[in-house]
Amino acid sequence: MADSLKEEMRTYFYLLLYIALSSGQIFFNKWILSSKEINFPYPLGLTLLHMVFSSVLCFIVTKVFRIIKVEEGMTPEIYATSVIPIGAMFAMTLWLGNTAYLYISVAFAQMLKAIMPVAVFVLGVAAGLEVMSCRMLLIMSVISLGVLVASYGEINISWIGVVYQMGGVIGEALRLIFMEILVKRKGLKLNPISFMYYVSPCSAICLFVPWIFLEKPKMESHGTWSFQPFVLTLNSMCTFVLNLSVFLVISHTSALTIRVAGVVKDWVVVLFSALLFADTKLTIINLFGYGIAIAGVAAYNNQKLKKEASQSSSGDLQKVQSIPMATSSTSDR
């Protein structure tokens, strides 16, 4: 009984740690990119530094100290056809998402992110990973309506920021689709550290090329800035620790639990951003529309849970039926 209670408390601690780190990282990035104290309006450069820092730390953790083992099974063909596209989409998501903070408030950015399940589902249907149904069509319509209402209630709307945020959403949806293909069709499962070990260098390269042409000249012409190395290192470290918290939550619960925790985190970010940033002005229409969207997201998560439970039970049944064959042939396992 005591062990069970201890494990439950540990799980809640990891969930709270993930919500705190994820929310804090969003506020940290916004502060660095928008504040006059730091004066570093370079989202490409900031994201590039995150990926370089993550690449170096992942190498140290997995290859030098060997704290976490990198899963085997990665081949040049899988890397070229799956990891590189994932790395490119990951870079696109972080770059465009961080750039959006220069034009729109953190709260409104989170509201726009609620459209993510719609993008994932539509692209999943196009890729043959999802099946269109009346129930899912209704859920997608509810989410879309909620985001539209929340956008209508935005006082200081910047369409440039909306375009950047929507680009980041599409990039994240494509990344999740490629991840689904990597796991389901190619049978390779990666924990977050292994994922970052393979993807971070690729993302860094994808970010480095546009950085040379888009931000490097601006940074050189700007001259000296007040950005301190300590702040940069701390910000990059927070990004890496956030990925570790994702690993801890998933290993102790499930991917669905972290999706639910993500919904809680989004509300925390929306409400706290109104207190922390002067550019955030929440309206009743904002919150009403976001509430509708979150209700749709909750229905989507519930539908995914039922689907995963159904697949798990059918997989267990198939495994039981195939035990006699599995004992005589390793290819059936």
LOPA-509891 format. One record per residue (C-alpha): x, y, z; residue number from 1. Coordinates in Angstrom, 3 decimals. Example, Ala and Ser with C-alpha at 12.3 -4.5 7.8 and 13.67 -1.06 7.14 Angstrom:
ATOM:c1:c2:c3:i
ATOM:12.300:-4.500:7.800:1
ATOM:13.670:-1.060:7.140:2
end
This chain:
ATOM:c1:c2:c3:i
ATOM:0.000:0.000:0.000:1
ATOM:2.804:2.379:0.922:2
ATOM:4.689:1.532:-2.283:3
ATOM:1.563:2.161:-4.343:4
ATOM:1.019:5.546:-2.688:5
ATOM:4.671:6.445:-3.176:6
ATOM:4.475:5.547:-6.896:7
ATOM:1.292:7.588:-7.291:8
ATOM:2.882:10.607:-5.606:9
ATOM:5.936:10.240:-7.836:10
ATOM:3.718:10.201:-10.928:11
ATOM:1.904:13.369:-9.824:12
ATOM:5.258:15.008:-9.146:13
ATOM:6.462:14.208:-12.680:14
ATOM:3.210:15.566:-14.134:15
ATOM:3.493:18.801:-12.163:16
ATOM:7.162:19.044:-13.134:17
ATOM:6.258:18.678:-16.824:18
ATOM:3.485:21.303:-16.603:19
ATOM:5.763:23.733:-14.733:20
ATOM:8.735:23.241:-17.065:21
ATOM:6.663:23.379:-20.249:22
ATOM:4.828:26.526:-19.148:23
ATOM:8.021:28.100:-17.853:24
ATOM:9.871:27.412:-21.098:25
ATOM:7.158:29.173:-23.115:26
ATOM:7.356:32.236:-20.865:27
ATOM:11.168:32.105:-20.895:28
ATOM:11.307:32.070:-24.709:29
ATOM:8.768:34.891:-24.956:30
ATOM:10.769:36.993:-22.490:31
ATOM:14.041:36.451:-24.361:32
ATOM:12.536:37.235:-27.762:33
ATOM:10.370:40.205:-26.771:34
ATOM:11.823:41.908:-23.713:35
ATOM:13.893:45.074:-23.917:36
ATOM:16.171:43.806:-21.131:37
ATOM:17.458:40.903:-23.245:38
ATOM:16.966:42.456:-26.698:39
ATOM:17.370:39.231:-28.668:40
ATOM:14.570:39.163:-31.306:41
ATOM:16.106:36.254:-33.230:42
ATOM:13.846:33.172:-33.038:43
ATOM:15.880:31.286:-35.632:44
ATOM:19.103:31.861:-33.724:45
ATOM:17.516:30.936:-30.389:46
ATOM:16.034:27.724:-31.782:47
ATOM:19.317:26.833:-33.485:48
ATOM:21.168:27.231:-30.180:49
ATOM:18.608:24.980:-28.472:50
ATOM:19.197:22.231:-31.036:51
ATOM:23.001:22.498:-30.866:52
ATOM:22.902:22.443:-27.062:53
ATOM:20.514:19.463:-27.107:54
ATOM:22.711:17.578:-29.594:55
ATOM:25.796:18.015:-27.435:56
ATOM:24.042:17.061:-24.187:57
ATOM:22.340:14.019:-25.745:58
ATOM:25.719:12.816:-26.979:59
ATOM:27.228:13.273:-23.506:60
ATOM:24.307:11.515:-21.764:61
ATOM:24.132:8.555:-24.159:62
ATOM:27.705:8.048:-25.381:63
ATOM:30.020:9.525:-22.759:64
ATOM:28.297:8.761:-19.438:65
ATOM:25.905:6.145:-20.933:66
ATOM:23.124:7.143:-18.526:67
ATOM:20.462:6.346:-21.125:68
ATOM:20.847:3.784:-23.876:69
ATOM:20.025:4.725:-27.448:70
ATOM:17.638:2.186:-28.981:71
ATOM:19.080:0.032:-31.724:72
ATOM:17.530:-0.530:-35.129:73
ATOM:18.337:2.776:-36.797:74
ATOM:19.473:2.259:-40.399:75
ATOM:20.607:4.732:-43.088:76
ATOM:17.346:4.079:-44.963:77
ATOM:15.185:4.846:-41.900:78
ATOM:17.291:7.902:-41.084:79
ATOM:16.969:9.269:-44.618:80
ATOM:13.256:8.568:-45.064:81
ATOM:11.987:9.259:-41.532:82
ATOM:14.446:10.999:-39.210:83
ATOM:15.435:13.728:-41.675:84
ATOM:11.788:14.667:-42.436:85
ATOM:11.019:14.599:-38.693:86
ATOM:14.055:16.774:-37.989:87
ATOM:13.054:19.238:-40.705:88
ATOM:9.471:19.473:-39.422:89
ATOM:10.690:19.784:-35.827:90
ATOM:12.934:22.671:-36.869:91
ATOM:10.048:24.283:-38.767:92
ATOM:7.719:23.939:-35.761:93
ATOM:10.139:25.507:-33.268:94
ATOM:11.254:28.259:-35.623:95
ATOM:7.782:29.411:-36.704:96
ATOM:6.287:28.920:-33.238:97
ATOM:8.967:31.054:-31.587:98
ATOM:8.690:33.679:-34.340:99
ATOM:4.964:33.988:-33.663:100
ATOM:5.776:35.291:-30.166:101
ATOM:7.175:38.435:-31.789:102
ATOM:3.731:39.303:-33.177:103
ATOM:1.051:37.750:-30.954:104
ATOM:0.579:37.148:-27.253:105
ATOM:1.467:33.871:-25.570:106
ATOM:-2.197:33.308:-24.648:107
ATOM:-3.447:33.740:-28.215:108
ATOM:-0.644:31.509:-29.519:109
ATOM:-1.806:28.742:-27.164:110
ATOM:-5.397:29.203:-28.306:111
ATOM:-4.339:28.778:-31.919:112
ATOM:-2.423:25.623:-30.968:113
ATOM:-5.749:24.027:-30.016:114
ATOM:-6.303:23.466:-33.746:115
ATOM:-3.493:20.881:-33.676:116
ATOM:-5.764:17.768:-33.524:117
ATOM:-7.566:18.991:-36.645:118
ATOM:-4.297:19.327:-38.565:119
ATOM:-3.055:15.935:-37.315:120
ATOM:-6.338:14.220:-38.208:121
ATOM:-6.629:15.752:-41.694:122
ATOM:-3.025:14.894:-42.544:123
ATOM:-3.497:11.450:-40.962:124
ATOM:-6.468:10.775:-43.246:125
ATOM:-4.420:11.911:-46.235:126
ATOM:-1.566:9.571:-45.201:127
ATOM:-3.916:6.637:-44.587:128
ATOM:-3.263:6.582:-40.827:129
ATOM:-6.728:7.811:-39.800:130
ATOM:-10.234:6.951:-40.968:131
ATOM:-12.841:9.648:-41.528:132
ATOM:-16.017:9.172:-39.491:133
ATOM:-19.046:11.265:-38.544:134
ATOM:-17.914:11.352:-34.902:135
ATOM:-14.409:12.576:-35.745:136
ATOM:-15.814:15.090:-38.238:137
ATOM:-18.035:16.495:-35.469:138
ATOM:-15.101:16.689:-33.043:139
ATOM:-12.933:18.470:-35.619:140
ATOM:-15.767:20.916:-36.313:141
ATOM:-16.126:21.720:-32.586:142
ATOM:-12.386:22.379:-32.232:143
ATOM:-12.324:24.562:-35.360:144
ATOM:-15.361:26.530:-34.205:145
ATOM:-13.786:27.126:-30.812:146
ATOM:-10.535:28.423:-32.333:147
ATOM:-12.481:30.700:-34.705:148
ATOM:-14.507:32.142:-31.801:149
ATOM:-11.322:32.644:-29.739:150
ATOM:-9.686:34.415:-32.706:151
ATOM:-12.749:36.618:-33.182:152
ATOM:-12.428:37.702:-29.559:153
ATOM:-8.760:38.682:-29.911:154
ATOM:-8.355:42.439:-29.495:155
ATOM:-4.875:43.000:-30.966:156
ATOM:-4.768:40.377:-33.677:157
ATOM:-1.708:40.217:-35.950:158
ATOM:-2.275:38.143:-39.070:159
ATOM:1.474:37.778:-39.571:160
ATOM:1.686:36.150:-36.149:161
ATOM:-1.322:33.947:-36.965:162
ATOM:0.344:32.761:-40.181:163
ATOM:3.585:31.951:-38.325:164
ATOM:1.679:30.078:-35.602:165
ATOM:-0.397:28.125:-38.137:166
ATOM:2.797:27.247:-39.978:167
ATOM:4.206:25.909:-36.714:168
ATOM:1.023:23.889:-36.139:169
ATOM:1.252:22.339:-39.612:170
ATOM:4.929:21.551:-39.021:171
ATOM:4.121:19.847:-35.705:172
ATOM:1.262:17.883:-37.296:173
ATOM:3.576:16.664:-40.057:174
ATOM:6.193:15.727:-37.455:175
ATOM:3.638:13.641:-35.552:176
ATOM:2.552:11.946:-38.790:177
ATOM:6.159:11.075:-39.630:178
ATOM:6.612:9.802:-36.059:179
ATOM:3.544:7.599:-36.485:180
ATOM:4.978:6.187:-39.694:181
ATOM:8.362:5.663:-38.044:182
ATOM:6.861:3.691:-35.151:183
ATOM:3.994:1.806:-36.812:184
ATOM:5.255:1.094:-40.293:185
ATOM:8.944:0.713:-39.569:186
ATOM:8.691:-0.654:-36.046:187
ATOM:11.242:1.692:-34.470:188
ATOM:10.400:3.004:-31.003:189
ATOM:12.446:5.826:-29.533:190
ATOM:12.351:7.363:-26.074:191
ATOM:12.576:11.189:-26.035:192
ATOM:16.345:11.189:-25.421:193
ATOM:16.990:8.791:-28.304:194
ATOM:14.635:10.867:-30.420:195
ATOM:16.563:14.055:-29.616:196
ATOM:19.888:12.235:-30.130:197
ATOM:18.952:11.434:-33.721:198
ATOM:16.791:14.451:-34.555:199
ATOM:18.568:17.400:-32.894:200
ATOM:21.634:17.430:-35.198:201
ATOM:19.377:17.160:-38.233:202
ATOM:17.170:19.994:-36.963:203
ATOM:20.243:22.115:-36.221:204
ATOM:21.425:21.751:-39.816:205
ATOM:17.936:22.569:-41.134:206
ATOM:17.924:25.732:-39.000:207
ATOM:21.515:26.723:-39.745:208
ATOM:20.932:27.167:-43.475:209
ATOM:18.071:29.723:-43.222:210
ATOM:19.791:31.381:-40.239:211
ATOM:22.792:32.248:-42.427:212
ATOM:20.587:34.120:-44.911:213
ATOM:17.784:35.495:-42.710:214
ATOM:19.192:36.348:-39.277:215
ATOM:22.975:36.279:-39.402:216
ATOM:23.187:39.590:-41.365:217
ATOM:20.737:41.246:-38.928:218
ATOM:22.712:40.051:-35.920:219
ATOM:25.974:41.337:-37.401:220
ATOM:24.516:44.727:-38.294:221
ATOM:22.948:45.068:-34.854:222
ATOM:26.389:45.175:-33.242:223
ATOM:26.572:44.450:-29.541:224
ATOM:23.501:43.305:-27.615:225
ATOM:22.828:42.823:-23.948:226
ATOM:22.224:39.081:-24.253:227
ATOM:24.217:37.272:-21.582:228
ATOM:25.711:33.771:-22.040:229
ATOM:24.304:32.687:-18.668:230
ATOM:20.729:33.415:-19.808:231
ATOM:21.307:31.520:-23.059:232
ATOM:22.762:28.492:-21.266:233
ATOM:19.953:28.446:-18.703:234
ATOM:17.305:28.709:-21.435:235
ATOM:18.872:25.870:-23.425:236
ATOM:19.219:23.736:-20.302:237
ATOM:15.529:24.262:-19.506:238
ATOM:14.660:22.970:-22.976:239
ATOM:16.717:19.831:-22.407:240
ATOM:15.288:19.234:-18.920:241
ATOM:11.788:19.636:-20.373:242
ATOM:12.507:16.745:-22.740:243
ATOM:13.687:14.686:-19.755:244
ATOM:10.419:15.420:-17.941:245
ATOM:8.498:14.176:-20.993:246
ATOM:10.499:10.937:-20.789:247
ATOM:9.720:10.576:-17.073:248
ATOM:5.980:11.198:-17.524:249
ATOM:5.598:8.788:-20.448:250
ATOM:7.667:6.080:-18.737:251
ATOM:5.478:6.278:-15.599:252
ATOM:2.102:6.866:-17.294:253
ATOM:1.284:6.957:-20.997:254
ATOM:1.368:9.199:-24.059:255
ATOM:-2.325:9.982:-23.516:256
ATOM:-1.621:11.201:-19.976:257
ATOM:0.910:13.693:-21.259:258
ATOM:-1.620:14.889:-23.841:259
ATOM:-4.115:15.526:-21.020:260
ATOM:-1.368:17.218:-18.998:261
ATOM:-0.688:19.324:-22.084:262
ATOM:-4.288:20.579:-22.023:263
ATOM:-3.866:21.584:-18.363:264
ATOM:-0.579:23.252:-19.252:265
ATOM:-2.245:25.251:-22.033:266
ATOM:-4.805:26.666:-19.595:267
ATOM:-2.020:27.528:-17.136:268
ATOM:-0.130:29.349:-19.889:269
ATOM:-3.224:31.240:-21.082:270
ATOM:-4.195:32.430:-17.603:271
ATOM:-0.704:33.220:-16.292:272
ATOM:0.346:35.041:-19.462:273
ATOM:-2.405:37.585:-18.755:274
ATOM:-0.617:38.354:-15.484:275
ATOM:2.962:38.295:-16.768:276
ATOM:2.825:40.053:-20.151:277
ATOM:1.401:43.468:-20.972:278
ATOM:0.488:42.425:-24.544:279
ATOM:-2.022:39.840:-23.279:280
ATOM:-5.611:41.087:-23.037:281
ATOM:-8.086:38.251:-22.510:282
ATOM:-11.752:38.757:-23.364:283
ATOM:-14.843:36.733:-22.519:284
ATOM:-15.109:35.708:-26.186:285
ATOM:-11.458:34.550:-26.078:286
ATOM:-12.058:32.304:-23.109:287
ATOM:-15.451:31.067:-24.346:288
ATOM:-14.029:30.074:-27.727:289
ATOM:-10.988:28.457:-26.150:290
ATOM:-13.275:26.529:-23.791:291
ATOM:-15.177:25.145:-26.794:292
ATOM:-11.913:24.169:-28.488:293
ATOM:-10.603:22.451:-25.348:294
ATOM:-13.880:20.509:-25.033:295
ATOM:-13.274:19.276:-28.577:296
ATOM:-9.676:18.387:-27.740:297
ATOM:-10.885:16.414:-24.696:298
ATOM:-13.328:14.507:-26.914:299
ATOM:-10.510:13.846:-29.385:300
ATOM:-8.237:12.497:-26.629:301
ATOM:-11.080:10.282:-25.361:302
ATOM:-11.625:8.933:-28.876:303
ATOM:-7.894:8.222:-29.252:304
ATOM:-7.891:6.450:-25.886:305
ATOM:-10.731:4.150:-26.988:306
ATOM:-8.937:3.443:-30.266:307
ATOM:-5.632:2.654:-28.529:308
ATOM:-7.412:0.426:-25.982:309
ATOM:-9.156:-1.441:-28.808:310
ATOM:-5.887:-1.911:-30.690:311
ATOM:-4.152:-3.048:-27.496:312
ATOM:-6.838:-5.654:-26.705:313
ATOM:-6.847:-6.981:-30.259:314
ATOM:-3.048:-7.112:-30.185:315
ATOM:-3.126:-9.111:-26.931:316
ATOM:-5.661:-11.532:-28.436:317
ATOM:-3.526:-11.976:-31.524:318
ATOM:-0.462:-12.544:-29.335:319
ATOM:-2.275:-15.271:-27.340:320
ATOM:-3.407:-16.993:-30.535:321
ATOM:0.105:-16.926:-32.001:322
ATOM:1.969:-18.368:-28.992:323
ATOM:2.270:-21.941:-30.445:324
ATOM:3.758:-20.564:-33.668:325
ATOM:6.038:-18.130:-31.839:326
ATOM:7.714:-20.954:-29.973:327
ATOM:8.890:-22.526:-33.217:328
ATOM:9.822:-19.473:-35.252:329
ATOM:11.436:-16.250:-34.159:330
ATOM:10.022:-14.477:-37.217:331
ATOM:6.527:-14.670:-35.727:332
ATOM:7.409:-12.730:-32.594:333
end
